[in-house]
Every structure is written in C-alpha cells, then in structure tokens.
Amino acid sequence: MGIGLIDWSRAQFALTACYHWLFVPLTLGLALIMALMETQYVRTKDEFWKETAQFWQKLFGINFAIGVATGLILEFEFGTNWSNYSWFVGDIFGAPLAIEGILAFFMESTFIAVMFFGWNKVSRGFHLASTWLTGLGATISAWWILVANSWMQHPVGMAFNPDTVRNEMVDFMAVAFSPAAVTKFTHTVSSGWMTGAVFVVGVSCWFLLKKKNVRMATASIKLATLVGVIASLIVIYTGDRSGVEMAKNQPMKLAAAEGLEKGGTQAPFSIVPGVEVPGVLSFLATHDFNGFVPGIQDIVNGYTEPDGTQHPSAEYKMARGREAIEAFTNYREIRQTQPAEAALLLKEFRENEQYMGYGYLQSADQLVPPVPLVYWAFRVMVGAGSALLLLLVVLWWMARKGKLERYPILLHAGLWSIVLVYLAEQGGWIVAEVGRQPWAIQDLLPVGAAASSLPTANVCTTFFLFLALFTLLLVAEVRIMCRAIAKHKAKE
C-alpha cells in the first residue's frame, strides 16, 4: 500500500514541528541566561558581564530569526493541510494563537530591537528591562501555543454546535488554565531553560578546550550549570505531573510509552525490554504502588478498574460513534423541514456524542500508536535528561572549585552534551505527539477526518521543498553560529 494523503500531511507537519523545535528551546533558555548576565552587569557595573551578555545575545538573535521563520510556516499548515480541523475547532484553537500573535509576538518584536540596538543609547535599567521583557515575551508566546497544544491533548471548555458543525468555546478560562496546559507549559519551558544552559555550557567547554576566552567561559559555565540543574529539577517534577495527567486523560499514550500490553495493579516500569521494576509504573501514574494502569489490549478490548469503573471496548465506542454520525447527518437533512423528527435525531446524537470521533475509525487497531517509536523516544528523553543532570552537577562543582580545566574529558562531555539535550527534546515531543495518534484532538477528531482534501502529489512535493528549505536554514544557522563563536575574542 502506497503512502496516502493523510500520511504525507502528517509527515509534513511532523517535519515542520521537529525543525521548529530545534530553535524554540534555545530561544527560551538563552533569553533567561543572557538576562541573568545583564542583571549581573547592572548590579556590579563590571563591563565583563556586559560583554559576556552581548556575546550570548548575538547567538540568541541568530537562533531567534530562524525559529520565527519555521514557526510561521507551522501555523499556516493548519489552514492548508488541516482545513477540516481548522473549521471544526477554529473558534477554540484560534483564540490562543491569536493572543500569542497580538500580545506575545509583538511584545518580543518591540523589545528585541531595544535589546540589540539600545546599548549605550538607553539607560542600563531600561535596557535590562528590555532584555527581560524580550524573554518574557518569548515565554508568554510559548504559553499560548502550549495552551492550544494542550487543548488538543485534553479538550475542555467547549460545546459542539450541530447547526454550525463546529465546536465552540464556552469557557475561556477552562481552556487557558487547564491543568494539562499548566503542566505542559512548565515542563516545556523548564526543558527550554535546560537546553539553553547546556548550550552555553557546551560552547564554553569548547572555549576552554581551545584555551580561549577562559574567564568568560568559566563564568558562563558557573551560571549556566546552576540554571541547568534548577531547570532539570523542575523538568523532573513537572514530568511526574505529566505522567499523572497522561494516565488520567491519555491512557493509550502511557501504555505505548511503556510497551504495556496487559495492565493491572502494581504495573512494572520497563527500563529496557526484559528489565522491569515492579510497581513503579503504577506509582508514576497514580502515586500508588498498587494503582491500576490499563495496558494496550485492555484499552482496545475494554476493562474494569478495581473500584468497579467500567471502560467500554473500542468496538463499542466505534459503534456508538457511527450512530452519532448517522443521527447527526439525518438531523442536518431534515432540521428545517421536519422539526419534530429532527429533535428526536438530535437527542439520539447527544446520547452518543462523546463517541463521535470513534465513528470515523475503520479499525480498533488504529487506536494503537507506533509503540516501538514511542517506547524508545520516552527512554531517550528520560535517559538523556538524567545523564545531563548528573553532568551539570559535576561541571558546576568542578567549575566552582576551579578544577574544570584539569579534566579534558569533562570538557569534551560538556561539548557533546549539546547533542544529548536535543535528543532529549525531540524524544519528548515524539512521545507527546506520536503517542496520541490517531487523534488530532484526543477522543474527538482523528487525523483522517481532520485533513484537507488536497492532491497527494502537492503535499508530497511541498514536503520535500520544506525538507530542503529547513535543512538549508539549519545548516546556515549552525555555520553562522560556529563562525561567531570561533571569531569571538573576549577581553580577559
């Protein structure tokens, strides 16, 4: 069977999202670190900190420009490749994206100009405020984008209008401040801080290996490792909260991330295939070693929790979903001419509405995401993150004691940690997005019903065009950054 329209549309969106996510975490992380450095400059009046902040600011600017380009394309793809999705939930999904564009993006655009071009033209305090506000704008931007993404993972604050065939927002606060949104925001932003910290550490370790800019590199490592350790601890805490949210709202994603075919109480955590720790998955999902966690087959075939709560099978949900679609279709046809019969059909639709999304599925097997990909992506994320935390602690301690330059192996590890942190970042988003397949909106709209009706060849062609363009942009950014790093000569 060849690759169809849905597959190409998903591949193109995944390509754009993965490339975009190469730039966003670094933007968030560098924004915090360069603001802390400039704060040191304003506090101490030491020109060293000004020069150090300006260097990292230069790298921030290069990364920021490329990130904006990929982010704009990502948002346009909702209208081009996923027009059914945009129509179905545009009233809800569009609101946070509109706020992000009007408030956060313009805030960044305003203060970033002062930050880059205002040195020695505005007061130290005003320039410092501009630097912090640039970072704050990027963080607020992340908030609203993650609100939109969290709503796709756990839709709340809405009601379906059968007359307009759209889901409409009924509670903005529920959408904007849902527990899923708060958890995803704190987890994602803190992982961005960690990425920025590791990047600063890696570049600084390269300077020390080359015996260049030693004072700047050492000071940067001391600050960045401290930021990285704190950020890592926040990532761990919010990751724990994410696991609880996942178990509650997306049990199939959790089961896929663990490769758990058959669940139960005292569910084991799989370190790697064949190596399991009893009860740990139950604790991570429910904060109780005896908690019940359903497996993949439980969710597909239906299961009953120890407290008697019943969860129907996928086949049952699909049958109810088809009833909902049929009742809704018939209602639309006669609502103007036969109001009494239409009211009965509308009642039937409401009784089955919660399963409507399942009615678009062809097979229960579609509910199972690519388990090997999700399973290993989760382990890359956790394993890389744990290794980075340990490395950051060691580097912080050695830098604090003034012994870091004696251990080239640690400097090499710090340099290559840049690769590791990006693997962790990409692994996390693979778990988040691939793990919820086949849903564009969890339990509400599968990707097959969300896509635009486009010629497959068009999407295939633009996929390869975007692949070439994004790769070119990435290569250009890396070359420009490497050139800026290599040429930098700090005043020691």
C-alpha positions as CSV (number, residue, x, y, z in Angstrom):
1,M,0.0,0.0,0.0
2,G,1.4,3.4,-1.0
3,I,1.7,6.5,1.2
4,G,-1.5,8.4,1.1
5,L,-2.6,12.0,1.6
6,I,-3.0,11.6,5.4
7,D,0.5,10.1,5.8
8,W,2.1,12.9,3.7
9,S,0.2,15.6,5.6
10,R,1.3,14.1,8.9
11,A,4.8,13.8,7.7
12,Q,5.0,17.4,6.5
13,F,3.6,18.7,9.8
14,A,5.9,16.5,11.8
15,L,8.9,17.7,9.7
16,T,8.0,21.4,10.3
17,A,7.4,20.8,14.0
18,C,10.6,18.9,14.6
19,Y,12.7,21.6,12.8
20,H,10.9,24.4,14.7
21,W,11.5,22.7,18.0
22,L,15.2,22.8,17.3
23,F,15.1,26.6,17.7
24,V,12.4,27.3,20.3
25,P,14.0,25.7,23.4
26,L,17.3,27.5,22.8
27,T,15.4,30.8,22.4
28,L,13.8,30.3,25.8
29,G,17.0,29.2,27.5
30,L,19.3,31.8,26.1
31,A,16.8,34.5,26.9
32,L,16.9,33.6,30.6
33,I,20.7,33.2,30.8
34,M,21.6,36.4,28.9
35,A,19.1,38.3,31.1
36,L,20.8,37.0,34.2
37,M,24.2,38.0,32.9
38,E,23.0,41.5,32.1
39,T,21.5,41.7,35.5
40,Q,25.0,41.0,36.9
41,Y,26.3,43.8,34.7
42,V,23.8,46.3,36.0
43,R,24.3,45.2,39.6
44,T,28.1,45.2,39.5
45,K,28.8,47.8,36.8
46,D,31.5,45.3,35.6
47,E,32.0,45.6,31.8
48,F,33.0,41.9,31.7
49,W,29.3,40.9,32.3
50,K,28.1,43.3,29.6
51,E,30.5,41.8,27.0
52,T,29.5,38.3,28.1
53,A,25.8,39.1,27.8
54,Q,26.3,40.6,24.4
55,F,28.1,37.5,23.1
56,W,25.3,35.2,24.1
57,Q,22.8,37.8,22.9
58,K,24.3,37.5,19.4
59,L,23.8,33.8,19.3
60,F,20.2,34.3,20.7
61,G,19.5,36.6,17.8
62,I,20.7,34.2,15.1
63,N,18.6,31.4,16.6
64,F,15.5,33.6,17.1
65,A,15.4,34.6,13.5
66,I,15.4,31.1,12.1
67,G,12.8,30.0,14.8
68,V,10.4,32.6,13.7
69,A,10.6,31.5,10.0
70,T,9.8,27.9,10.8
71,G,7.1,28.8,13.4
72,L,5.1,30.9,10.8
73,I,5.1,28.0,8.4
74,L,3.8,25.7,11.1
75,E,0.8,27.9,11.8
76,F,0.0,28.3,8.1
77,E,-0.1,24.5,7.7
78,F,-3.2,24.3,9.9
79,G,-5.1,26.2,7.2
80,T,-3.6,24.4,4.2
81,N,-3.2,20.8,5.3
82,W,-5.7,20.6,8.1
83,S,-8.6,22.8,7.0
84,N,-11.2,20.4,8.4
85,Y,-9.6,20.6,11.7
86,S,-9.4,24.4,11.5
87,W,-13.1,24.6,10.6
88,F,-14.2,22.1,13.3
89,V,-12.4,23.7,16.2
90,G,-11.2,27.1,14.8
91,D,-13.3,29.0,17.3
92,I,-11.3,27.4,20.2
93,F,-7.9,26.7,18.7
94,G,-7.6,30.0,17.0
95,A,-8.1,32.1,20.2
96,P,-4.8,31.3,22.0
97,L,-2.9,31.5,18.7
98,A,-4.4,34.9,18.0
99,I,-3.5,36.1,21.5
100,E,0.0,34.8,21.0
101,G,0.4,36.8,17.8
102,I,-1.2,40.0,19.0
103,L,0.3,40.1,22.5
104,A,3.4,38.0,22.8
105,F,4.9,38.2,19.4
106,F,4.5,42.0,19.2
107,M,6.0,42.3,22.7
108,E,9.1,40.3,21.6
109,S,9.3,42.4,18.4
110,T,9.2,45.7,20.2
111,F,11.7,45.0,23.0
112,I,14.1,42.9,20.9
113,A,15.0,46.0,18.9
114,V,15.9,47.9,22.1
115,M,17.8,44.9,23.4
116,F,20.0,44.6,20.3
117,F,20.4,48.2,19.3
118,G,19.9,50.1,22.5
119,W,23.3,49.5,24.1
120,N,24.7,52.9,25.2
121,K,21.6,54.6,23.8
122,V,19.2,54.0,26.6
123,S,19.8,53.7,30.4
124,R,21.2,50.5,31.8
125,G,17.9,49.9,33.7
126,F,15.7,50.4,30.6
127,H,18.0,48.1,28.5
128,L,17.9,45.5,31.2
129,A,14.1,45.7,31.3
130,S,14.0,45.3,27.5
131,T,16.1,42.1,27.7
132,W,13.9,40.6,30.4
133,L,10.8,41.6,28.5
134,T,12.1,40.0,25.3
135,G,12.5,36.8,27.2
136,L,9.1,37.2,28.9
137,G,7.5,37.8,25.5
138,A,9.0,34.5,24.2
139,T,7.8,32.7,27.3
140,I,4.2,34.2,27.0
141,S,4.3,33.2,23.4
142,A,5.1,29.6,24.5
143,W,2.3,29.8,27.0
144,W,-0.4,30.4,24.4
145,I,1.0,27.9,21.9
146,L,1.1,25.3,24.6
147,V,-2.4,26.1,25.7
148,A,-3.5,25.3,22.1
149,N,-1.5,22.1,22.0
150,S,-2.7,21.1,25.5
151,W,-6.3,21.5,24.4
152,M,-5.6,19.1,21.5
153,Q,-4.4,16.6,24.2
154,H,-7.3,17.2,26.6
155,P,-10.2,19.2,25.1
156,V,-12.2,21.2,27.6
157,G,-14.3,24.3,27.8
158,M,-16.3,23.7,24.6
159,A,-19.6,22.6,23.3
160,F,-20.5,21.2,19.8
161,N,-23.0,23.2,17.8
162,P,-24.8,20.9,15.4
163,D,-26.2,23.8,13.4
164,T,-22.8,25.3,12.6
165,V,-20.9,21.9,12.7
166,R,-18.3,23.5,14.9
167,N,-17.0,23.1,18.4
168,E,-17.4,26.5,20.1
169,M,-15.7,27.8,23.2
170,V,-17.9,28.2,26.3
171,D,-15.3,28.6,29.0
172,F,-12.2,30.5,28.0
173,M,-10.6,30.2,31.5
174,A,-11.0,26.4,31.3
175,V,-9.1,26.3,28.0
176,A,-6.4,28.8,29.1
177,F,-5.7,27.4,32.5
178,S,-6.5,23.7,32.4
179,P,-4.2,21.5,34.5
180,A,-2.9,20.0,31.3
181,A,-1.9,23.4,29.9
182,V,-0.2,24.5,33.2
183,T,1.7,21.2,33.4
184,K,2.8,21.2,29.7
185,F,3.9,24.8,29.9
186,T,6.0,24.5,33.0
187,H,7.5,21.2,31.7
188,T,8.3,22.6,28.2
189,V,9.6,26.0,29.3
190,S,11.9,24.5,32.0
191,S,13.2,22.0,29.4
192,G,14.0,25.0,27.2
193,W,15.9,26.6,30.1
194,M,17.8,23.3,30.4
195,T,18.6,23.4,26.7
196,G,19.9,26.9,26.8
197,A,22.0,26.1,29.9
198,V,23.5,23.0,28.2
199,F,24.2,25.0,25.0
200,V,26.1,27.7,27.0
201,V,28.0,25.0,28.9
202,G,28.9,23.2,25.6
203,V,30.2,26.3,23.9
204,S,32.1,27.4,27.0
205,C,33.7,24.0,27.3
206,W,34.9,24.4,23.6
207,F,36.5,27.7,24.6
208,L,38.3,26.0,27.5
209,L,39.5,23.2,25.3
210,K,40.9,25.8,22.9
211,K,42.2,27.8,25.8
212,K,40.3,30.9,24.5
213,N,38.1,33.4,26.4
214,V,38.8,31.5,29.6
215,R,37.3,33.9,32.1
216,M,34.1,34.3,30.1
217,A,33.8,30.6,29.6
218,T,34.4,29.8,33.2
219,A,31.9,32.4,34.4
220,S,29.3,31.2,31.9
221,I,29.7,27.6,33.0
222,K,29.2,28.5,36.6
223,L,26.0,30.4,35.8
224,A,24.6,28.1,33.2
225,T,25.2,24.9,35.2
226,L,23.3,26.4,38.1
227,V,20.4,27.3,35.8
228,G,20.5,23.9,34.2
229,V,20.4,22.0,37.5
230,I,17.4,24.0,38.8
231,A,15.7,23.7,35.4
232,S,16.3,19.9,35.4
233,L,14.7,19.5,38.8
234,I,11.7,21.4,37.6
235,V,11.6,19.2,34.5
236,I,11.6,16.1,36.7
237,Y,8.8,17.4,38.9
238,T,6.6,18.5,36.0
239,G,7.4,15.3,34.2
240,D,5.9,13.5,37.1
241,R,2.8,15.6,36.9
242,S,2.6,15.0,33.2
243,G,2.6,11.2,33.9
244,V,-0.4,11.6,36.2
245,E,-2.2,13.7,33.6
246,M,-1.3,11.2,30.9
247,A,-2.6,8.2,32.9
248,K,-5.9,10.1,33.5
249,N,-6.6,11.6,30.1
250,Q,-4.5,9.6,27.6
251,P,-4.0,6.1,28.9
252,M,-3.1,4.7,25.5
253,K,-0.2,7.1,25.2
254,L,1.1,5.9,28.6
255,A,0.7,2.2,27.7
256,A,2.5,2.8,24.4
257,A,5.3,4.7,26.1
258,E,5.8,1.6,28.4
259,G,5.1,-1.1,25.8
260,L,2.5,-2.3,28.3
261,E,0.2,-4.8,26.6
262,K,-1.7,-6.0,29.6
263,G,-2.1,-3.8,32.6
264,G,-3.2,-4.2,36.2
265,T,-2.2,-3.2,39.7
266,Q,1.5,-2.9,40.7
267,A,2.3,-2.3,37.0
268,P,6.0,-2.6,36.3
269,F,8.2,0.1,34.8
270,S,10.2,-1.1,31.8
271,I,13.8,0.2,31.8
272,V,14.5,-1.6,28.6
273,P,12.7,-4.7,27.1
274,G,13.0,-7.5,29.6
275,V,14.2,-5.4,32.5
276,E,11.3,-4.2,34.7
277,V,10.9,-2.7,38.1
278,P,7.6,-3.9,39.7
279,G,5.1,-1.3,40.8
280,V,7.0,1.7,39.6
281,L,4.7,2.5,36.6
282,S,1.7,2.3,39.0
283,F,3.4,4.8,41.3
284,L,4.3,7.2,38.4
285,A,0.8,7.1,37.0
286,T,-1.3,7.1,40.3
287,H,1.3,7.9,43.1
288,D,0.3,4.5,44.5
289,F,2.4,1.3,44.0
290,N,-0.9,-0.6,44.0
291,G,-2.6,1.7,41.5
292,F,-4.3,0.3,38.4
293,V,-2.8,1.0,35.0
294,P,-4.5,-0.3,31.8
295,G,-2.5,-1.8,29.0
296,I,-2.9,-1.5,25.3
297,Q,-5.1,-4.6,25.0
298,D,-7.2,-3.5,28.0
299,I,-8.0,-0.2,26.3
300,V,-8.8,-1.8,23.0
301,N,-10.9,-4.6,24.4
302,G,-12.4,-2.8,27.4
303,Y,-11.6,-3.2,31.1
304,T,-13.0,-2.8,34.6
305,E,-11.0,-1.0,37.3
306,P,-10.7,-2.5,40.8
307,D,-13.2,0.1,42.1
308,G,-15.8,-1.2,39.5
309,T,-15.4,1.6,37.0
310,Q,-16.1,0.2,33.5
311,H,-14.4,1.3,30.3
312,P,-16.1,0.1,27.1
313,S,-14.2,-1.6,24.3
314,A,-13.0,0.3,21.1
315,E,-15.6,-1.6,19.1
316,Y,-18.4,-0.4,21.3
317,K,-17.2,3.2,21.1
318,M,-16.9,2.9,17.3
319,A,-20.4,1.6,17.0
320,R,-21.8,4.4,19.2
321,G,-19.7,6.9,17.2
322,R,-21.2,5.7,13.9
323,E,-24.7,6.0,15.5
324,A,-23.8,9.6,16.4
325,I,-22.6,10.4,12.9
326,E,-25.7,8.9,11.3
327,A,-28.1,10.7,13.6
328,F,-26.3,14.0,13.1
329,T,-26.3,13.6,9.3
330,N,-30.0,12.8,9.2
331,Y,-30.7,15.7,11.6
332,R,-28.9,18.1,9.2
333,E,-31.0,16.9,6.3
334,I,-34.4,17.4,8.0
335,R,-33.9,20.1,10.6
336,Q,-35.6,22.8,8.5
337,T,-38.5,20.7,7.2
338,Q,-39.3,18.2,9.9
339,P,-38.6,19.8,13.3
340,A,-40.2,17.2,15.5
341,E,-38.3,14.3,13.9
342,A,-35.1,16.4,13.9
343,A,-35.5,16.9,17.6
344,L,-35.5,13.2,18.2
345,L,-32.5,12.7,16.0
346,L,-30.7,15.5,17.9
347,K,-31.5,13.7,21.1
348,E,-30.1,10.5,19.8
349,F,-27.0,12.3,18.6
350,R,-26.4,13.9,22.1
351,E,-26.7,10.5,23.7
352,N,-23.8,9.2,21.5
353,E,-21.9,12.5,21.0
354,Q,-18.9,11.6,23.3
355,Y,-18.1,8.7,20.9
356,M,-18.5,10.6,17.7
357,G,-14.8,10.7,16.9
358,Y,-14.5,7.0,17.2
359,G,-17.1,6.7,14.4
360,Y,-14.5,7.9,11.9
361,L,-12.2,5.0,12.7
362,Q,-12.1,1.9,10.4
363,S,-10.5,-0.5,12.9
364,A,-9.7,-0.7,16.6
365,D,-6.1,-1.3,15.7
366,Q,-6.0,2.4,14.6
367,L,-6.2,3.4,18.3
368,V,-2.7,1.9,18.9
369,P,0.1,4.4,18.1
370,P,3.6,3.2,16.8
371,V,4.6,1.5,20.1
372,P,8.3,1.0,19.3
373,L,8.8,4.6,18.3
374,V,7.0,6.0,21.4
375,Y,8.6,3.4,23.7
376,W,12.2,4.3,22.7
377,A,11.6,8.0,22.4
378,F,10.5,8.0,26.0
379,R,13.7,6.3,27.1
380,V,15.8,8.6,25.1
381,M,14.1,11.5,26.8
382,V,14.4,10.2,30.3
383,G,17.9,8.6,29.9
384,A,19.4,11.7,28.2
385,G,17.8,14.0,30.7
386,S,19.1,12.0,33.7
387,A,22.6,11.9,32.2
388,L,22.5,15.7,31.6
389,L,21.5,16.4,35.2
390,L,24.4,14.4,36.5
391,L,26.9,16.0,34.1
392,L,25.7,19.5,35.0
393,V,26.1,18.9,38.7
394,V,29.7,17.6,38.2
395,L,30.6,20.5,35.9
396,W,29.1,23.0,38.4
397,W,31.1,21.5,41.2
398,M,34.4,21.4,39.3
399,A,33.9,25.0,38.0
400,R,33.2,26.2,41.4
401,K,36.4,24.6,42.7
402,G,38.4,25.9,39.8
403,K,39.4,22.4,38.7
404,L,37.4,22.1,35.5
405,E,40.3,22.8,33.1
406,R,42.3,19.9,34.6
407,Y,39.8,17.3,33.2
408,P,39.6,17.5,29.4
409,I,37.2,14.5,29.4
410,L,34.6,16.6,31.3
411,L,35.1,19.5,28.8
412,H,34.5,17.1,25.9
413,A,31.4,15.7,27.7
414,G,30.1,19.2,28.2
415,L,30.6,20.0,24.5
416,W,28.8,16.8,23.3
417,S,26.0,17.4,25.8
418,I,24.6,19.8,23.3
419,V,23.7,16.8,21.1
420,L,22.3,14.9,24.0
421,V,19.9,17.7,25.1
422,Y,18.5,18.0,21.6
423,L,17.9,14.2,21.6
424,A,16.0,14.6,24.8
425,E,13.9,17.5,23.5
426,Q,13.0,15.7,20.3
427,G,12.2,12.5,22.2
428,G,9.8,14.3,24.4
429,W,7.8,15.7,21.6
430,I,7.7,12.4,19.8
431,V,6.1,10.9,22.9
432,A,3.7,13.8,23.2
433,E,2.6,13.9,19.6
434,V,3.1,10.4,18.1
435,G,1.8,8.9,21.3
436,R,-1.7,10.4,20.9
437,Q,-2.2,9.1,17.4
438,P,-4.6,8.6,15.7
439,W,-6.1,11.7,17.3
440,A,-5.7,15.2,16.1
441,I,-7.9,16.1,19.1
442,Q,-7.9,13.4,21.8
443,D,-11.1,11.2,21.5
444,L,-12.8,13.9,19.4
445,L,-11.3,14.1,15.9
446,P,-8.9,11.6,14.3
447,V,-6.3,12.8,11.8
448,G,-8.1,11.1,9.0
449,A,-11.1,13.4,9.4
450,A,-9.0,16.5,10.1
451,A,-7.0,16.7,6.9
452,S,-7.7,18.9,3.9
453,S,-8.8,17.4,0.6
454,L,-5.6,18.1,-1.4
455,P,-3.9,16.3,-4.2
456,T,-1.4,13.9,-2.6
457,A,1.3,15.0,-5.1
458,N,1.0,18.6,-3.9
459,V,1.6,17.7,-0.3
460,C,4.4,15.3,-1.2
461,T,6.1,18.0,-3.3
462,T,5.9,20.6,-0.6
463,F,7.2,18.1,1.9
464,F,10.5,17.8,0.1
465,L,10.6,21.5,-0.6
466,F,10.3,22.2,3.1
467,L,12.8,19.5,3.9
468,A,15.3,21.2,1.6
469,L,14.5,24.7,2.9
470,F,14.6,23.8,6.6
471,T,17.8,21.8,6.2
472,L,19.3,24.8,4.5
473,L,18.2,27.1,7.3
474,L,19.6,24.8,9.9
475,V,22.9,24.4,8.2
476,A,23.1,28.2,7.7
477,E,22.3,28.8,11.4
478,V,24.9,26.3,12.6
479,R,27.6,27.8,10.3
480,I,26.8,31.4,11.3
481,M,26.9,30.4,15.0
482,C,30.1,28.4,14.7
483,R,31.7,31.4,12.9
484,A,30.5,33.8,15.6
485,I,31.8,31.5,18.3
486,A,35.2,30.8,16.6
487,K,35.9,34.5,16.0
488,H,34.9,35.8,19.4
489,K,37.7,37.3,21.5
490,A,36.7,38.4,24.9
491,K,38.6,40.9,26.9
492,E,40.2,38.9,29.7
